[in-house]
Amino acid sequence: MLKIRLHGESEEVDKFIEWLESQNEEVKILNESEFYKDRGKSVYVRKYLDIDMKD
């Protein structure tokens, strides 16, 4: 299992997750967190994924 932190604008993060799922049948997302906003006036968010790489 891999733990991945994504960091960017919410639309970009969601778009990347969709791309990851559609491009690679060997990757299975086990858990996807909610968005965590950066401090202050930042437009960026963090999202955490637990993924499994099929053999």
PDB file of N, H, CA, C and O in Angstrom:
ATOM      1  N   MET A   1       0.845  -1.172   0.000  1.00  0.00           N
ATOM      2  CA  MET A   1       0.000   0.000   0.000  1.00  0.00           C
ATOM      3  C   MET A   1       0.891   1.235   0.000  1.00  0.00           C
ATOM      4  O   MET A   1       1.938   1.268   0.646  1.00  0.00           O
ATOM      5  N   LEU A   2       0.453   2.239  -0.734  1.00  0.00           N
ATOM      6  H   LEU A   2      -0.398   2.211  -1.258  1.00  0.00           H
ATOM      7  CA  LEU A   2       1.135   3.526  -0.776  1.00  0.00           C
ATOM      8  C   LEU A   2       0.231   4.590  -0.192  1.00  0.00           C
ATOM      9  O   LEU A   2      -0.985   4.560  -0.383  1.00  0.00           O
ATOM     10  N   LYS A   3       0.825   5.527   0.517  1.00  0.00           N
ATOM     11  H   LYS A   3       1.812   5.552   0.673  1.00  0.00           H
ATOM     12  CA  LYS A   3       0.096   6.681   1.036  1.00  0.00           C
ATOM     13  C   LYS A   3       0.608   7.890   0.264  1.00  0.00           C
ATOM     14  O   LYS A   3       1.810   8.152   0.226  1.00  0.00           O
ATOM     15  N   ILE A   4      -0.319   8.623  -0.350  1.00  0.00           N
ATOM     16  H   ILE A   4      -1.295   8.410  -0.319  1.00  0.00           H
ATOM     17  CA  ILE A   4       0.050   9.742  -1.212  1.00  0.00           C
ATOM     18  C   ILE A   4      -0.654  11.002  -0.738  1.00  0.00           C
ATOM     19  O   ILE A   4      -1.844  10.983  -0.421  1.00  0.00           O
ATOM     20  N   ARG A   5       0.098  12.100  -0.695  1.00  0.00           N
ATOM     21  H   ARG A   5       1.064  12.115  -0.953  1.00  0.00           H
ATOM     22  CA  ARG A   5      -0.505  13.401  -0.399  1.00  0.00           C
ATOM     23  C   ARG A   5      -0.504  14.214  -1.679  1.00  0.00           C
ATOM     24  O   ARG A   5       0.542  14.428  -2.291  1.00  0.00           O
ATOM     25  N   LEU A   6      -1.684  14.666  -2.078  1.00  0.00           N
ATOM     26  H   LEU A   6      -2.534  14.493  -1.580  1.00  0.00           H
ATOM     27  CA  LEU A   6      -1.815  15.538  -3.237  1.00  0.00           C
ATOM     28  C   LEU A   6      -1.987  16.962  -2.742  1.00  0.00           C
ATOM     29  O   LEU A   6      -2.648  17.197  -1.730  1.00  0.00           O
ATOM     30  N   HIS A   7      -1.394  17.912  -3.450  1.00  0.00           N
ATOM     31  H   HIS A   7      -0.857  17.721  -4.272  1.00  0.00           H
ATOM     32  CA  HIS A   7      -1.435  19.305  -3.023  1.00  0.00           C
ATOM     33  C   HIS A   7      -1.636  20.171  -4.256  1.00  0.00           C
ATOM     34  O   HIS A   7      -0.859  20.090  -5.208  1.00  0.00           O
ATOM     35  N   GLY A   8      -2.672  20.998  -4.245  1.00  0.00           N
ATOM     36  H   GLY A   8      -3.303  21.063  -3.473  1.00  0.00           H
ATOM     37  CA  GLY A   8      -2.954  21.877  -5.378  1.00  0.00           C
ATOM     38  C   GLY A   8      -4.334  22.473  -5.235  1.00  0.00           C
ATOM     39  O   GLY A   8      -4.932  22.430  -4.160  1.00  0.00           O
ATOM     40  N   GLU A   9      -4.843  23.034  -6.328  1.00  0.00           N
ATOM     41  H   GLU A   9      -4.357  23.068  -7.201  1.00  0.00           H
ATOM     42  CA  GLU A   9      -6.211  23.541  -6.323  1.00  0.00           C
ATOM     43  C   GLU A   9      -7.164  22.350  -6.366  1.00  0.00           C
ATOM     44  O   GLU A   9      -6.845  21.319  -6.958  1.00  0.00           O
ATOM     45  N   SER A  10      -8.322  22.490  -5.745  1.00  0.00           N
ATOM     46  H   SER A  10      -8.581  23.328  -5.264  1.00  0.00           H
ATOM     47  CA  SER A  10      -9.238  21.353  -5.596  1.00  0.00           C
ATOM     48  C   SER A  10      -9.621  20.735  -6.938  1.00  0.00           C
ATOM     49  O   SER A  10      -9.713  19.513  -7.048  1.00  0.00           O
ATOM     50  N   GLU A  11      -9.844  21.563  -7.959  1.00  0.00           N
ATOM     51  H   GLU A  11      -9.769  22.556  -7.869  1.00  0.00           H
ATOM     52  CA  GLU A  11     -10.220  21.035  -9.272  1.00  0.00           C
ATOM     53  C   GLU A  11      -9.089  20.206  -9.871  1.00  0.00           C
ATOM     54  O   GLU A  11      -9.330  19.163 -10.479  1.00  0.00           O
ATOM     55  N   GLU A  12      -7.855  20.673  -9.696  1.00  0.00           N
ATOM     56  H   GLU A  12      -7.659  21.520  -9.202  1.00  0.00           H
ATOM     57  CA  GLU A  12      -6.700  19.943 -10.220  1.00  0.00           C
ATOM     58  C   GLU A  12      -6.514  18.611  -9.508  1.00  0.00           C
ATOM     59  O   GLU A  12      -6.216  17.599 -10.142  1.00  0.00           O
ATOM     60  N   VAL A  13      -6.688  18.611  -8.209  1.00  0.00           N
ATOM     61  H   VAL A  13      -6.931  19.434  -7.694  1.00  0.00           H
ATOM     62  CA  VAL A  13      -6.526  17.386  -7.427  1.00  0.00           C
ATOM     63  C   VAL A  13      -7.564  16.350  -7.855  1.00  0.00           C
ATOM     64  O   VAL A  13      -7.224  15.190  -8.086  1.00  0.00           O
ATOM     65  N   ASP A  14      -8.826  16.765  -7.961  1.00  0.00           N
ATOM     66  H   ASP A  14      -9.102  17.707  -7.774  1.00  0.00           H
ATOM     67  CA  ASP A  14      -9.878  15.834  -8.389  1.00  0.00           C
ATOM     68  C   ASP A  14      -9.634  15.328  -9.806  1.00  0.00           C
ATOM     69  O   ASP A  14      -9.848  14.151 -10.096  1.00  0.00           O
ATOM     70  N   LYS A  15      -9.190  16.216 -10.682  1.00  0.00           N
ATOM     71  H   LYS A  15      -9.016  17.172 -10.447  1.00  0.00           H
ATOM     72  CA  LYS A  15      -8.912  15.823 -12.066  1.00  0.00           C
ATOM     73  C   LYS A  15      -7.790  14.787 -12.113  1.00  0.00           C
ATOM     74  O   LYS A  15      -7.862  13.833 -12.888  1.00  0.00           O
ATOM     75  N   PHE A  16      -6.761  14.964 -11.296  1.00  0.00           N
ATOM     76  H   PHE A  16      -6.702  15.739 -10.666  1.00  0.00           H
ATOM     77  CA  PHE A  16      -5.660  14.010 -11.258  1.00  0.00           C
ATOM     78  C   PHE A  16      -6.125  12.650 -10.753  1.00  0.00           C
ATOM     79  O   PHE A  16      -5.715  11.620 -11.287  1.00  0.00           O
ATOM     80  N   ILE A  17      -6.978  12.637  -9.729  1.00  0.00           N
ATOM     81  H   ILE A  17      -7.311  13.474  -9.296  1.00  0.00           H
ATOM     82  CA  ILE A  17      -7.484  11.370  -9.192  1.00  0.00           C
ATOM     83  C   ILE A  17      -8.295  10.636 -10.254  1.00  0.00           C
ATOM     84  O   ILE A  17      -8.154   9.423 -10.406  1.00  0.00           O
ATOM     85  N   GLU A  18      -9.141  11.354 -10.990  1.00  0.00           N
ATOM     86  H   GLU A  18      -9.255  12.340 -10.867  1.00  0.00           H
ATOM     87  CA  GLU A  18      -9.912  10.737 -12.075  1.00  0.00           C
ATOM     88  C   GLU A  18      -8.976  10.167 -13.133  1.00  0.00           C
ATOM     89  O   GLU A  18      -9.185   9.056 -13.621  1.00  0.00           O
ATOM     90  N   TRP A  19      -7.949  10.925 -13.484  1.00  0.00           N
ATOM     91  H   TRP A  19      -7.779  11.827 -13.088  1.00  0.00           H
ATOM     92  CA  TRP A  19      -6.987  10.463 -14.484  1.00  0.00           C
ATOM     93  C   TRP A  19      -6.262   9.207 -13.994  1.00  0.00           C
ATOM     94  O   TRP A  19      -6.104   8.243 -14.744  1.00  0.00           O
ATOM     95  N   LEU A  20      -5.830   9.225 -12.751  1.00  0.00           N
ATOM     96  H   LEU A  20      -5.958  10.008 -12.143  1.00  0.00           H
ATOM     97  CA  LEU A  20      -5.110   8.088 -12.177  1.00  0.00           C
ATOM     98  C   LEU A  20      -5.953   6.818 -12.244  1.00  0.00           C
ATOM     99  O   LEU A  20      -5.450   5.754 -12.605  1.00  0.00           O
ATOM    100  N   GLU A  21      -7.217   6.927 -11.901  1.00  0.00           N
ATOM    101  H   GLU A  21      -7.626   7.791 -11.608  1.00  0.00           H
ATOM    102  CA  GLU A  21      -8.106   5.758 -11.932  1.00  0.00           C
ATOM    103  C   GLU A  21      -8.356   5.274 -13.353  1.00  0.00           C
ATOM    104  O   GLU A  21      -8.446   4.068 -13.585  1.00  0.00           O
ATOM    105  N   SER A  22      -8.468   6.190 -14.307  1.00  0.00           N
ATOM    106  H   SER A  22      -8.394   7.169 -14.119  1.00  0.00           H
ATOM    107  CA  SER A  22      -8.816   5.799 -15.674  1.00  0.00           C
ATOM    108  C   SER A  22      -7.629   5.286 -16.479  1.00  0.00           C
ATOM    109  O   SER A  22      -7.818   4.521 -17.425  1.00  0.00           O
ATOM    110  N   GLN A  23      -6.424   5.683 -16.131  1.00  0.00           N
ATOM    111  H   GLN A  23      -6.271   6.304 -15.362  1.00  0.00           H
ATOM    112  CA  GLN A  23      -5.245   5.335 -16.916  1.00  0.00           C
ATOM    113  C   GLN A  23      -4.561   4.052 -16.487  1.00  0.00           C
ATOM    114  O   GLN A  23      -3.778   3.478 -17.246  1.00  0.00           O
ATOM    115  N   ASN A  24      -4.841   3.610 -15.309  1.00  0.00           N
ATOM    116  H   ASN A  24      -5.477   4.075 -14.693  1.00  0.00           H
ATOM    117  CA  ASN A  24      -4.061   2.495 -14.800  1.00  0.00           C
ATOM    118  C   ASN A  24      -4.958   1.516 -14.057  1.00  0.00           C
ATOM    119  O   ASN A  24      -5.425   1.799 -12.953  1.00  0.00           O
ATOM    120  N   GLU A  25      -5.194   0.367 -14.668  1.00  0.00           N
ATOM    121  H   GLU A  25      -4.815   0.137 -15.565  1.00  0.00           H
ATOM    122  CA  GLU A  25      -6.038  -0.654 -14.044  1.00  0.00           C
ATOM    123  C   GLU A  25      -5.351  -1.322 -12.856  1.00  0.00           C
ATOM    124  O   GLU A  25      -6.002  -2.008 -12.067  1.00  0.00           O
ATOM    125  N   GLU A  26      -4.049  -1.126 -12.725  1.00  0.00           N
ATOM    126  H   GLU A  26      -3.520  -0.569 -13.366  1.00  0.00           H
ATOM    127  CA  GLU A  26      -3.307  -1.751 -11.635  1.00  0.00           C
ATOM    128  C   GLU A  26      -3.384  -0.960 -10.339  1.00  0.00           C
ATOM    129  O   GLU A  26      -2.938  -1.440  -9.296  1.00  0.00           O
ATOM    130  N   VAL A  27      -3.937   0.235 -10.386  1.00  0.00           N
ATOM    131  H   VAL A  27      -4.299   0.625 -11.232  1.00  0.00           H
ATOM    132  CA  VAL A  27      -4.025   1.089  -9.202  1.00  0.00           C
ATOM    133  C   VAL A  27      -5.451   1.064  -8.672  1.00  0.00           C
ATOM    134  O   VAL A  27      -6.407   1.325  -9.402  1.00  0.00           O
ATOM    135  N   LYS A  28      -5.575   0.747  -7.393  1.00  0.00           N
ATOM    136  H   LYS A  28      -4.799   0.535  -6.800  1.00  0.00           H
ATOM    137  CA  LYS A  28      -6.887   0.760  -6.749  1.00  0.00           C
ATOM    138  C   LYS A  28      -6.820   1.722  -5.566  1.00  0.00           C
ATOM    139  O   LYS A  28      -5.959   1.583  -4.697  1.00  0.00           O
ATOM    140  N   ILE A  29      -7.727   2.695  -5.534  1.00  0.00           N
ATOM    141  H   ILE A  29      -8.426   2.807  -6.240  1.00  0.00           H
ATOM    142  CA  ILE A  29      -7.769   3.642  -4.427  1.00  0.00           C
ATOM    143  C   ILE A  29      -8.548   3.006  -3.288  1.00  0.00           C
ATOM    144  O   ILE A  29      -9.734   2.704  -3.420  1.00  0.00           O
ATOM    145  N   LEU A  30      -7.868   2.807  -2.174  1.00  0.00           N
ATOM    146  H   LEU A  30      -6.904   3.053  -2.066  1.00  0.00           H
ATOM    147  CA  LEU A  30      -8.482   2.179  -1.009  1.00  0.00           C
ATOM    148  C   LEU A  30      -9.199   3.196  -0.133  1.00  0.00           C
ATOM    149  O   LEU A  30     -10.258   2.914   0.427  1.00  0.00           O
ATOM    150  N   ASN A  31      -8.608   4.380  -0.020  1.00  0.00           N
ATOM    151  H   ASN A  31      -7.747   4.609  -0.474  1.00  0.00           H
ATOM    152  CA  ASN A  31      -9.180   5.410   0.843  1.00  0.00           C
ATOM    153  C   ASN A  31      -8.824   6.776   0.272  1.00  0.00           C
ATOM    154  O   ASN A  31      -7.702   6.998  -0.183  1.00  0.00           O
ATOM    155  N   GLU A  32      -9.792   7.689   0.301  1.00  0.00           N
ATOM    156  H   GLU A  32     -10.703   7.508   0.670  1.00  0.00           H
ATOM    157  CA  GLU A  32      -9.597   9.053  -0.186  1.00  0.00           C
ATOM    158  C   GLU A  32     -10.125  10.007   0.872  1.00  0.00           C
ATOM    159  O   GLU A  32     -11.295   9.938   1.247  1.00  0.00           O
ATOM    160  N   SER A  33      -9.273  10.890   1.349  1.00  0.00           N
ATOM    161  H   SER A  33      -8.322  10.946   1.044  1.00  0.00           H
ATOM    162  CA  SER A  33      -9.688  11.824   2.400  1.00  0.00           C
ATOM    163  C   SER A  33     -10.512  12.966   1.816  1.00  0.00           C
ATOM    164  O   SER A  33     -10.649  13.107   0.601  1.00  0.00           O
ATOM    165  N   GLU A  34     -11.046  13.762   2.708  1.00  0.00           N
ATOM    166  H   GLU A  34     -10.935  13.648   3.695  1.00  0.00           H
ATOM    167  CA  GLU A  34     -11.681  15.007   2.295  1.00  0.00           C
ATOM    168  C   GLU A  34     -10.579  16.021   2.025  1.00  0.00           C
ATOM    169  O   GLU A  34      -9.409  15.759   2.304  1.00  0.00           O
ATOM    170  N   PHE A  35     -10.949  17.179   1.482  1.00  0.00           N
ATOM    171  H   PHE A  35     -11.900  17.391   1.255  1.00  0.00           H
ATOM    172  CA  PHE A  35      -9.979  18.251   1.277  1.00  0.00           C
ATOM    173  C   PHE A  35      -9.618  18.888   2.608  1.00  0.00           C
ATOM    174  O   PHE A  35     -10.470  19.079   3.476  1.00  0.00           O
ATOM    175  N   TYR A  36      -8.342  19.214   2.752  1.00  0.00           N
ATOM    176  H   TYR A  36      -7.650  19.060   2.047  1.00  0.00           H
ATOM    177  CA  TYR A  36      -7.856  19.988   3.891  1.00  0.00           C
ATOM    178  C   TYR A  36      -7.305  21.292   3.336  1.00  0.00           C
ATOM    179  O   TYR A  36      -6.372  21.284   2.533  1.00  0.00           O
ATOM    180  N   LYS A  37      -7.877  22.405   3.760  1.00  0.00           N
ATOM    181  H   LYS A  37      -8.635  22.411   4.412  1.00  0.00           H
ATOM    182  CA  LYS A  37      -7.460  23.709   3.271  1.00  0.00           C
ATOM    183  C   LYS A  37      -6.126  24.117   3.875  1.00  0.00           C
ATOM    184  O   LYS A  37      -5.854  23.849   5.045  1.00  0.00           O
ATOM    185  N   ASP A  38      -5.287  24.775   3.056  1.00  0.00           N
ATOM    186  H   ASP A  38      -5.508  24.992   2.105  1.00  0.00           H
ATOM    187  CA  ASP A  38      -4.047  25.345   3.573  1.00  0.00           C
ATOM    188  C   ASP A  38      -4.371  26.534   4.469  1.00  0.00           C
ATOM    189  O   ASP A  38      -5.469  27.089   4.426  1.00  0.00           O
ATOM    190  N   ARG A  39      -3.408  26.902   5.263  1.00  0.00           N
ATOM    191  H   ARG A  39      -2.515  26.451   5.297  1.00  0.00           H
ATOM    192  CA  ARG A  39      -3.605  28.030   6.179  1.00  0.00           C
ATOM    193  C   ARG A  39      -3.635  29.354   5.428  1.00  0.00           C
ATOM    194  O   ARG A  39      -3.139  29.475   4.308  1.00  0.00           O
ATOM    195  N   GLY A  40      -4.229  30.331   6.078  1.00  0.00           N
ATOM    196  H   GLY A  40      -4.633  30.232   6.988  1.00  0.00           H
ATOM    197  CA  GLY A  40      -4.235  31.685   5.529  1.00  0.00           C
ATOM    198  C   GLY A  40      -5.133  31.813   4.315  1.00  0.00           C
ATOM    199  O   GLY A  40      -6.186  31.182   4.229  1.00  0.00           O
ATOM    200  N   LYS A  41      -4.699  32.640   3.384  1.00  0.00           N
ATOM    201  H   LYS A  41      -3.843  33.153   3.455  1.00  0.00           H
ATOM    202  CA  LYS A  41      -5.512  32.950   2.204  1.00  0.00           C
ATOM    203  C   LYS A  41      -5.187  32.065   1.008  1.00  0.00           C
ATOM    204  O   LYS A  41      -5.563  32.388  -0.119  1.00  0.00           O
ATOM    205  N   SER A  42      -4.508  30.974   1.234  1.00  0.00           N
ATOM    206  H   SER A  42      -4.202  30.712   2.149  1.00  0.00           H
ATOM    207  CA  SER A  42      -4.098  30.082   0.156  1.00  0.00           C
ATOM    208  C   SER A  42      -5.309  29.468  -0.544  1.00  0.00           C
ATOM    209  O   SER A  42      -6.317  29.160   0.093  1.00  0.00           O
ATOM    210  N   VAL A  43      -5.199  29.297  -1.848  1.00  0.00           N
ATOM    211  H   VAL A  43      -4.381  29.547  -2.365  1.00  0.00           H
ATOM    212  CA  VAL A  43      -6.260  28.647  -2.626  1.00  0.00           C
ATOM    213  C   VAL A  43      -6.010  27.144  -2.742  1.00  0.00           C
ATOM    214  O   VAL A  43      -6.808  26.421  -3.339  1.00  0.00           O
ATOM    215  N   TYR A  44      -4.901  26.680  -2.168  1.00  0.00           N
ATOM    216  H   TYR A  44      -4.254  27.267  -1.683  1.00  0.00           H
ATOM    217  CA  TYR A  44      -4.527  25.278  -2.299  1.00  0.00           C
ATOM    218  C   TYR A  44      -5.127  24.411  -1.192  1.00  0.00           C
ATOM    219  O   TYR A  44      -5.413  24.869  -0.086  1.00  0.00           O
ATOM    220  N   VAL A  45      -5.301  23.137  -1.545  1.00  0.00           N
ATOM    221  H   VAL A  45      -5.068  22.764  -2.443  1.00  0.00           H
ATOM    222  CA  VAL A  45      -5.830  22.151  -0.608  1.00  0.00           C
ATOM    223  C   VAL A  45      -4.921  20.929  -0.632  1.00  0.00           C
ATOM    224  O   VAL A  45      -4.085  20.772  -1.522  1.00  0.00           O
ATOM    225  N   ARG A  46      -5.102  20.074   0.359  1.00  0.00           N
ATOM    226  H   ARG A  46      -5.781  20.202   1.081  1.00  0.00           H
ATOM    227  CA  ARG A  46      -4.412  18.790   0.414  1.00  0.00           C
ATOM    228  C   ARG A  46      -5.463  17.688   0.444  1.00  0.00           C
ATOM    229  O   ARG A  46      -6.545  17.853   1.008  1.00  0.00           O
ATOM    230  N   LYS A  47      -5.128  16.583  -0.165  1.00  0.00           N
ATOM    231  H   LYS A  47      -4.249  16.449  -0.624  1.00  0.00           H
ATOM    232  CA  LYS A  47      -5.980  15.399  -0.122  1.00  0.00           C
ATOM    233  C   LYS A  47      -5.053  14.197  -0.029  1.00  0.00           C
ATOM    234  O   LYS A  47      -4.008  14.146  -0.677  1.00  0.00           O
ATOM    235  N   TYR A  48      -5.453  13.239   0.785  1.00  0.00           N
ATOM    236  H   TYR A  48      -6.302  13.281   1.312  1.00  0.00           H
ATOM    237  CA  TYR A  48      -4.617  12.066   1.036  1.00  0.00           C
ATOM    238  C   TYR A  48      -5.271  10.832   0.428  1.00  0.00           C
ATOM    239  O   TYR A  48      -6.483  10.639   0.528  1.00  0.00           O
ATOM    240  N   LEU A  49      -4.444   9.998  -0.206  1.00  0.00           N
ATOM    241  H   LEU A  49      -3.460  10.155  -0.288  1.00  0.00           H
ATOM    242  CA  LEU A  49      -4.921   8.757  -0.815  1.00  0.00           C
ATOM    243  C   LEU A  49      -4.143   7.581  -0.251  1.00  0.00           C
ATOM    244  O   LEU A  49      -2.937   7.673  -0.019  1.00  0.00           O
ATOM    245  N   ASP A  50      -4.840   6.479  -0.035  1.00  0.00           N
ATOM    246  H   ASP A  50      -5.819   6.404  -0.224  1.00  0.00           H
ATOM    247  CA  ASP A  50      -4.213   5.182   0.201  1.00  0.00           C
ATOM    248  C   ASP A  50      -4.493   4.376  -1.053  1.00  0.00           C
ATOM    249  O   ASP A  50      -5.651   4.175  -1.419  1.00  0.00           O
ATOM    250  N   ILE A  51      -3.439   3.913  -1.715  1.00  0.00           N
ATOM    251  H   ILE A  51      -2.498   4.076  -1.418  1.00  0.00           H
ATOM    252  CA  ILE A  51      -3.649   3.153  -2.939  1.00  0.00           C
ATOM    253  C   ILE A  51      -2.952   1.804  -2.844  1.00  0.00           C
ATOM    254  O   ILE A  51      -1.990   1.624  -2.099  1.00  0.00           O
ATOM    255  N   ASP A  52      -3.467   0.871  -3.620  1.00  0.00           N
ATOM    256  H   ASP A  52      -4.249   1.017  -4.226  1.00  0.00           H
ATOM    257  CA  ASP A  52      -2.895  -0.466  -3.704  1.00  0.00           C
ATOM    258  C   ASP A  52      -2.484  -0.699  -5.147  1.00  0.00           C
ATOM    259  O   ASP A  52      -3.255  -0.443  -6.072  1.00  0.00           O
ATOM    260  N   MET A  53      -1.276  -1.183  -5.332  1.00  0.00           N
ATOM    261  H   MET A  53      -0.649  -1.391  -4.581  1.00  0.00           H
ATOM    262  CA  MET A  53      -0.782  -1.523  -6.662  1.00  0.00           C
ATOM    263  C   MET A  53      -0.968  -3.022  -6.853  1.00  0.00           C
ATOM    264  O   MET A  53      -0.335  -3.821  -6.163  1.00  0.00           O
ATOM    265  N   LYS A  54      -1.828  -3.401  -7.780  1.00  0.00           N
ATOM    266  H   LYS A  54      -2.342  -2.752  -8.340  1.00  0.00           H
ATOM    267  CA  LYS A  54      -2.048  -4.823  -8.052  1.00  0.00           C
ATOM    268  C   LYS A  54      -0.817  -5.414  -8.713  1.00  0.00           C
ATOM    269  O   LYS A  54      -0.150  -4.752  -9.509  1.00  0.00           O
ATOM    270  N   ASP A  55      -0.524  -6.647  -8.385  1.00  0.00           N
ATOM    271  H   ASP A  55      -1.066  -7.184  -7.739  1.00  0.00           H
ATOM    272  CA  ASP A  55       0.645  -7.330  -8.969  1.00  0.00           C
ATOM    273  C   ASP A  55       0.329  -7.875 -10.331  1.00  0.00           C
ATOM    274  O   ASP A  55       1.191  -8.479 -10.969  1.00  0.00           O
TER     275      ASP A  55
END
